Amino acid sequence: MSVDREQVLRSAAALLTRKSTSTMDEVARAAGISRATLHRHFAGRDALVLALEELGLQECEAALERARLTEDSAEEALRRLVREIEPAAGLLAFLVTENQLFEGDAQNEGWARLDAHVGALFRRGQESGEFRIDLTPAWLTEALYGLIGSGAWAVMDGRVAAKDFSYMIAELLIGGAQRRVEA
């Protein structure tokens, strides 16, 4: 029987997003395969997490492309980005909190690319007068990731309706990031 690697990764992502401490046995059960089969594809948890990182980065980069971050106002581009990244929100939430991804000097350069694109969007919004200049683009980028992760967990736990995910994240972040003109 042929194993669909992407299906295994998506099953693992869904489980690990809900329960990050899941064992390899639990991941195998969630994917509908044996532990031995899982280990043939991923030598251990580290290998599995690195494969999930690659999948997550691919999905996030595809969302960035679909969001067309250089078009329209920075605010509209940010709203598009939140909508486009929503399907990968749970995986992104897991990956952002997976400490092993940030250990040592071997951080995947995909994270730097992602940060650069999102940071450039916030910088563009600052330069156009849409966003506050007292909050750095790096901080706004981290705030976006945090809100996406929190939103994903709240939806998974049933505390927030999935249909409200994009609206609530965009409104909170944009509301806090908007430059206000004092009268």
The 8 nearest C-alpha neighbors of each residue, nearest first, counted from 0:
[[1, 2, 3, 32, 36, 33, 31, 4],
 [0, 2, 3, 4, 36, 32, 6, 7],
 [1, 3, 4, 0, 7, 6, 32, 36],
 [2, 4, 6, 5, 7, 1, 8, 0],
 [5, 3, 7, 6, 2, 8, 40, 9],
 [4, 6, 8, 7, 3, 9, 54, 10],
 [7, 5, 9, 3, 8, 4, 10, 30],
 [8, 6, 4, 10, 30, 5, 9, 11],
 [9, 7, 5, 11, 6, 10, 12, 4],
 [8, 10, 12, 6, 11, 7, 5, 13],
 [11, 9, 7, 13, 30, 12, 8, 29],
 [12, 10, 8, 14, 9, 26, 13, 15],
 [13, 11, 9, 15, 10, 14, 16, 90],
 [12, 14, 10, 16, 11, 15, 9, 17],
 [13, 15, 11, 17, 16, 12, 18, 10],
 [16, 14, 19, 18, 12, 17, 13, 11],
 [15, 17, 93, 13, 14, 89, 18, 12],
 [16, 18, 14, 15, 19, 13, 155, 152],
 [19, 17, 15, 20, 16, 21, 14, 13],
 [18, 20, 15, 21, 16, 17, 93, 14],
 [21, 19, 18, 22, 15, 17, 16, 14],
 [22, 20, 19, 18, 25, 15, 23, 26],
 [23, 21, 25, 24, 26, 20, 44, 27],
 [22, 24, 26, 25, 27, 21, 44, 34],
 [25, 23, 27, 22, 26, 34, 28, 33],
 [24, 26, 28, 22, 23, 27, 21, 29],
 [25, 27, 23, 29, 11, 24, 28, 30],
 [26, 28, 30, 24, 32, 34, 25, 29],
 [29, 27, 31, 25, 30, 26, 32, 24],
 [30, 28, 26, 27, 31, 10, 25, 11],
 [31, 29, 27, 10, 7, 28, 32, 26],
 [32, 30, 28, 29, 27, 33, 7, 26],
 [33, 31, 27, 30, 28, 36, 34, 37],
 [34, 32, 36, 35, 27, 37, 28, 31],
 [33, 35, 37, 27, 36, 24, 38, 32],
 [36, 34, 38, 33, 37, 39, 32, 27],
 [37, 35, 39, 33, 38, 34, 32, 40],
 [36, 38, 34, 40, 35, 39, 27, 41],
 [39, 37, 41, 42, 35, 40, 36, 34],
 [38, 40, 36, 37, 41, 35, 42, 34],
 [39, 41, 38, 37, 42, 36, 4, 47],
 [40, 42, 38, 46, 47, 43, 39, 37],
 [43, 41, 38, 46, 39, 40, 44, 47],
 [44, 42, 46, 41, 45, 47, 38, 23],
 [43, 45, 47, 46, 48, 23, 42, 41],
 [46, 44, 48, 47, 43, 49, 42, 99],
 [47, 45, 49, 41, 43, 44, 48, 42],
 [46, 48, 44, 50, 41, 45, 49, 51],
 [47, 49, 51, 45, 50, 46, 44, 52],
 [48, 50, 52, 46, 51, 47, 45, 53],
 [49, 51, 47, 53, 52, 48, 46, 54],
 [52, 50, 48, 54, 49, 53, 55, 47],
 [51, 53, 49, 55, 50, 54, 56, 48],
 [52, 54, 50, 56, 51, 55, 57, 49],
 [55, 53, 51, 57, 52, 56, 58, 50],
 [56, 54, 52, 58, 57, 53, 51, 59],
 [55, 57, 59, 53, 58, 54, 60, 52],
 [58, 56, 54, 60, 55, 59, 61, 53],
 [57, 59, 61, 55, 56, 60, 62, 54],
 [58, 60, 62, 56, 61, 57, 55, 63],
 [59, 61, 63, 57, 62, 58, 56, 64],
 [60, 62, 64, 58, 59, 63, 57, 65],
 [61, 63, 59, 83, 65, 84, 60, 64],
 [64, 62, 60, 66, 61, 65, 59, 80],
 [63, 65, 61, 62, 66, 67, 60, 68],
 [64, 66, 62, 67, 63, 61, 83, 80],
 [65, 67, 80, 63, 79, 64, 68, 62],
 [68, 66, 65, 64, 69, 70, 63, 76],
 [69, 67, 76, 66, 70, 120, 63, 77],
 [68, 70, 67, 71, 76, 120, 73, 72],
 [71, 69, 68, 67, 72, 76, 73, 75],
 [72, 70, 75, 76, 73, 69, 68, 74],
 [71, 73, 75, 74, 76, 70, 124, 69],
 [72, 74, 124, 76, 75, 77, 120, 123],
 [73, 75, 77, 72, 76, 78, 173, 124],
 [76, 74, 78, 72, 77, 73, 79, 71],
 [75, 77, 73, 79, 68, 78, 74, 80],
 [78, 76, 80, 74, 79, 75, 73, 81],
 [77, 79, 75, 81, 80, 76, 169, 74],
 [80, 78, 76, 66, 82, 77, 81, 83],
 [79, 81, 66, 77, 83, 78, 82, 84],
 [80, 82, 78, 84, 79, 83, 165, 85],
 [83, 81, 79, 85, 80, 165, 84, 78],
 [82, 84, 62, 80, 81, 85, 79, 66],
 [83, 85, 62, 81, 87, 82, 86, 80],
 [84, 86, 88, 87, 82, 83, 81, 165],
 [87, 85, 88, 84, 83, 89, 82, 90],
 [88, 86, 85, 90, 84, 89, 91, 58],
 [89, 87, 85, 91, 90, 151, 86, 147],
 [90, 88, 92, 151, 91, 16, 87, 93],
 [89, 91, 93, 92, 87, 88, 12, 16],
 [90, 92, 88, 94, 89, 93, 95, 87],
 [93, 91, 148, 89, 90, 95, 94, 88],
 [94, 92, 90, 16, 91, 96, 95, 97],
 [93, 95, 97, 91, 96, 92, 90, 52],
 [96, 94, 92, 93, 97, 91, 144, 98],
 [95, 97, 94, 93, 98, 92, 91, 100],
 [98, 96, 94, 99, 95, 100, 93, 101],
 [99, 97, 100, 101, 96, 102, 95, 94],
 [98, 100, 102, 101, 97, 45, 48, 103],
 [101, 99, 98, 102, 97, 106, 94, 49],
 [100, 102, 99, 98, 106, 103, 97, 105],
 [101, 103, 99, 100, 98, 104, 106, 105],
 [104, 102, 105, 101, 106, 100, 99, 98],
 [103, 105, 106, 102, 101, 107, 100, 108],
 [104, 106, 103, 107, 102, 101, 108, 100],
 [107, 105, 101, 104, 108, 100, 103, 102],
 [106, 108, 109, 110, 105, 111, 100, 52],
 [107, 109, 111, 110, 106, 112, 105, 113],
 [110, 108, 112, 107, 111, 113, 56, 53],
 [109, 111, 113, 108, 112, 107, 114, 56],
 [110, 112, 114, 108, 109, 113, 115, 107],
 [113, 111, 109, 115, 110, 114, 116, 108],
 [112, 114, 110, 116, 111, 115, 109, 117],
 [113, 115, 111, 117, 112, 116, 118, 110],
 [116, 114, 112, 118, 113, 117, 119, 111],
 [117, 115, 119, 113, 118, 114, 112, 120],
 [116, 118, 120, 114, 119, 115, 140, 113],
 [117, 119, 136, 115, 121, 120, 116, 114],
 [120, 118, 122, 116, 117, 121, 115, 123],
 [119, 121, 117, 123, 118, 122, 73, 124],
 [120, 122, 124, 118, 136, 123, 119, 125],
 [123, 121, 119, 125, 124, 120, 136, 118],
 [124, 122, 126, 120, 125, 121, 119, 127],
 [125, 123, 73, 121, 129, 130, 127, 122],
 [126, 124, 130, 122, 128, 123, 127, 132],
 [125, 127, 123, 128, 124, 122, 129, 130],
 [128, 126, 124, 125, 129, 123, 130, 73],
 [127, 129, 125, 126, 130, 124, 178, 131],
 [128, 130, 124, 127, 178, 125, 177, 131],
 [131, 129, 177, 125, 178, 124, 176, 128],
 [130, 132, 178, 176, 177, 133, 125, 134],
 [131, 133, 134, 125, 130, 135, 178, 126],
 [132, 134, 131, 135, 130, 176, 125, 178],
 [135, 133, 132, 131, 138, 136, 139, 176],
 [134, 136, 138, 137, 139, 133, 132, 122],
 [135, 137, 118, 139, 121, 138, 122, 140],
 [138, 136, 140, 135, 139, 118, 141, 114],
 [139, 137, 141, 135, 140, 136, 142, 134],
 [138, 140, 142, 136, 141, 137, 143, 135],
 [141, 139, 137, 143, 138, 142, 118, 136],
 [142, 140, 144, 138, 143, 139, 145, 137],
 [143, 141, 139, 145, 140, 144, 138, 146],
 [142, 144, 140, 146, 141, 145, 147, 139],
 [145, 143, 141, 147, 142, 146, 148, 140],
 [146, 144, 142, 148, 143, 147, 149, 141],
 [145, 147, 149, 143, 148, 144, 150, 168],
 [146, 148, 150, 144, 145, 149, 88, 151],
 [149, 147, 92, 151, 145, 146, 150, 144],
 [148, 150, 146, 152, 151, 147, 145, 153],
 [149, 151, 153, 147, 148, 152, 146, 154],
 [150, 152, 148, 89, 154, 149, 153, 88],
 [151, 153, 155, 149, 154, 150, 156, 148],
 [152, 154, 150, 158, 156, 159, 155, 151],
 [153, 155, 159, 157, 151, 152, 156, 161],
 [156, 154, 152, 157, 153, 151, 17, 158],
 [157, 155, 153, 154, 158, 152, 159, 17],
 [158, 156, 154, 155, 159, 153, 160, 161],
 [157, 159, 153, 156, 154, 160, 155, 152],
 [160, 158, 154, 153, 157, 161, 163, 164],
 [159, 161, 162, 163, 154, 157, 158, 164],
 [160, 162, 164, 163, 154, 159, 157, 155],
 [161, 163, 160, 164, 165, 166, 159, 154],
 [162, 164, 161, 166, 160, 165, 167, 159],
 [165, 163, 161, 167, 166, 162, 150, 168],
 [166, 164, 168, 82, 167, 81, 163, 169],
 [165, 167, 169, 163, 168, 164, 170, 78],
 [168, 166, 170, 164, 169, 165, 163, 171],
 [169, 167, 171, 165, 170, 166, 172, 146],
 [168, 170, 172, 166, 171, 167, 173, 78],
 [171, 169, 167, 173, 168, 174, 172, 166],
 [172, 170, 174, 168, 169, 173, 167, 175],
 [173, 171, 175, 169, 174, 170, 176, 168],
 [172, 174, 176, 170, 175, 177, 171, 169],
 [175, 173, 171, 172, 170, 177, 176, 169],
 [174, 176, 172, 173, 177, 171, 170, 178],
 [175, 177, 173, 130, 131, 174, 172, 178],
 [178, 176, 130, 131, 174, 173, 129, 175],
 [177, 179, 131, 130, 129, 176, 180, 128],
 [180, 178, 177, 181, 131, 130, 129, 176],
 [179, 181, 182, 178, 177, 128, 131, 129],
 [180, 182, 179, 178, 177, 131, 128, 129],
 [181, 180, 179, 178, 177, 128, 131, 129]]
